[in-house]
Amino acid sequence: MTRKQLISLCLKLNNVYEDYPFNKRQSNLLWTTIRHKQNKKIFALIFERDDKLYINLKCEPQYVDEIRELKADVFPGFHMNKRHWNTVMVNGDVSEKELTKMIEHSYRLTL
């Protein structure tokens, strides 16, 4: 999956938009955020690091550790609250179906 495909996957959800609030590159990272139109809350942050594609997604605290233990490519949220956010390495051991469910979960939590 490419960055563009990942953004398109997130944009399939209702009443959301793509944003670039950090218009200056920070630490050589370009951040794409996906937000709710109504409340402007971010539910997905997409970035590339070391030639790998990642997405930060919100998660209920009771599931955070379980998901990280089950999937080698799910980590504590990069630059985020580690109790509420996970970073997922895209194209790793998380299938597209699982990733879609994680995106939808983050979407619902921030709605």
Secondary structure as GFF3:
##gff-version 3
##sequence-region A 1 111
A	DSSP	alpha_helix	3	11	.	.	.	ID=ss1
A	DSSP	beta_strand	16	19	.	.	.	ID=ss2
A	DSSP	beta_strand	32	36	.	.	.	ID=ss3
A	DSSP	beta_strand	42	49	.	.	.	ID=ss4
A	DSSP	beta_strand	52	58	.	.	.	ID=ss5
A	DSSP	alpha_helix	61	70	.	.	.	ID=ss6
A	DSSP	beta_strand	74	76	.	.	.	ID=ss7
A	DSSP	beta_strand	85	89	.	.	.	ID=ss8
A	DSSP	alpha_helix	96	110	.	.	.	ID=ss9
###
